[in-house]
């Protein structure tokens, strides 16, 4: 599905990223919804054409301050986990350069992380897929447990913290979580992994207003125009029109 250049790069890395996507449920109904190489979802990957790496050079971002994570170690584990799911490649920056860890930190510090808008009374039991999240723990608590358990497995199996492991070892640990093979007090490990994966993709492609998609690099990789209020000037064009992305703050 990917071009020869990416296949050769995967072989050189000694791992099949496409296999990881398949095993963790990223390929659904013929559409890749995200994954270990989330950044290859840029328009160049779909069209087969070459695109230039997106520059992330910018001034210091003083908004990058932790709001939820009190322990630096927890945040470092989060950084490496997000980068493993969405790494830097020839098409553009990875999760860390896109500010995804800070996006997730903000979300966990807000109503989503504390389940403010969810009914959190018992009894708690395994429901159907359409019934959504049912557990006594908040998403913030689930994230803390999951990240610390990721690190615990890394130390037990490799004698090193997760953020110091080689990529292939990090992938191996996250694959265990994605396949529900890890026993977690907060519930199935694949549920935690799916929450993490979804948050990574949201942070890569959401409006920069929310802390991720730094410099709108996620949009640029996909040639997404951002928060455009009207396409009146280009709607009659026959060819695809490349547009500089527009963030919400510009309106």
Secondary structure as UniProt FT lines:
FT   HELIX           4..13
FT   HELIX           17..23
FT   TURN            24..25
FT   STRAND          27..28
FT   TURN            29..30
FT   STRAND          31..32
FT   HELIX           38..41
FT   HELIX           43..47
FT   TURN            62..63
FT   HELIX           72..85
FT   TURN            90..91
FT   TURN            95..99
FT   HELIX           100..109
FT   TURN            111..117
FT   HELIX           129..131
FT   HELIX           139..158
FT   HELIX           162..164
FT   HELIX           167..178
FT   TURN            179..180
FT   TURN            185..186
FT   HELIX           189..205
FT   HELIX           208..210
FT   HELIX           214..216
FT   HELIX           217..222
FT   TURN            232..236
FT   HELIX           248..250
//
